[in-house]
Amino acid sequence: MDGMDPRESPPPRASRGPSFRGRLHDARTAVSLGRLLGAAIALCFVTGVLSHYLQRPPDWLADALPSRPVWGYRVTQGLHVASGIAAVPLLLAKLWAVYPRLFVWPAVRSVRHALERLSVGVLVAATVFELFTGLLNTVQWYPWPFSFVPAHFAVAWLLAGALVLHIAVKWPTIAAHWGRGSSGTRELPAADGPDRRALLTGVAAAVGAVTLTTAGQSFTPLKKLDLLAPRHPDHGSQGLPVNRTAAAAGVTAVPADWRLTVEGPRSYSLTYDELRALPQYETELPIACVEGWSKSARWTGVRVRDLLERAGAGPHARVRVVSLERRGAYRVMEMGAAYAGDPLTLLALRLNGHVLSADHGYPARIIAPNRPGVWQTKWVSGLEVL
């Protein structure tokens, strides 16, 4: 999407449709915007792929996923959402710079031109889809009939392929207008330089504004500027945001006879008081959610690996966690061996020194390092050694 190269324009007698006389609809401007947009999309794509495989690892990868660094998912998912939001004003500016090419006639002049148009059509459609659905996911609004996660992931690969094809087709134009000393710059009016710089400055200001007013939901030093993000890291029960409440999960009351069941070679069960009587460990770990927000908190509870060892689990066992939640895609969760055996992975009973509230998973919840928040299972009723 690098705009209209004057050397590729059809002769005036072949042109039909409206005439575009606005300045800066040129290849130099489009390339300048395109490299910024390309960088944002590349960062968003890489961090999105990481997030997807942390959320839904194939069986062969489950035990290889690392539990350290503890802040890993917080950083990568924060970058994913921030780069996606930053790409919105960049995409709008890019489309403004190149939209006159939509009216070039004839519509297809050569095989190369046909490939260019195909790559642009797929690239624009995939980019708009990814940014639109991603933004709505941050506010947990899904006004479409398909499942968000698999569709978003599949279209991300389509976008990546279209971007590679587009760069390959337009590489001569991109190379000609990439740097200050590029040969293509001599064909552009010198008078357009100040206007182009003003446009790029305005776009950079827009990117900075949307980033500063949303990034505070994960980068807490900016939380006072967190005006447009759907979450504030300090707002929520016990000083921590909540995505899914107990009422929404159908956990309106914990049974009076609640017991934690641990199934394995030596299965057993524990009451809440018996859990509290076991050795308790405290750690500070972040909750980092796919919507982009994150917040560190102090958690106190029993190490999961101690519970599994008591049930006769080996050193490389996985664990299945079952919630009291009555419905939902995350009612049952599995952790690979690296998470299950990490000494920081807790069956937490307390948050920031207080008993868990119902919305944070009373009577017990999982907290593990470097793990998506959707898999920090709340209202735990059972563990099963795999």
Secondary structure, 3 states (H helix, E strand, C coil): CCCCCHHHCCCHHHCCCCCCCCCCCCHHHHHHHHHHHHHHHHHHHHHHHHHHHHHCCCCCCCCCCCCCCCCHHHHHHHHHHHHHHHHHHHHHHHHHHHHHHHHCCCCCCCHHHHHHHHHHHHHHHHHHHHHHHHHHHHCCCCCCCCCHHHHHHHHHHHHHHHHHHHHHHCHHHHHHCCCCCCHHHHHCCCCHHHHHHHHHHHHHHHHHHHHHCCHHHCCHHHHHHCCCCCCCCCCCHHHCCCCCCHHHHCCCCCCCCCEEEEECCCCEEEEHHHHHHCCCEEEEEEEECCCCCEEEEEEEEEEHHHHHHHCCCCCCCCEEEEECCCCCCCCEEEECHHHHCCCCCEEEEEECCEECCHHHCCCCEEECCCCEHHHCCCCEEEEEEC
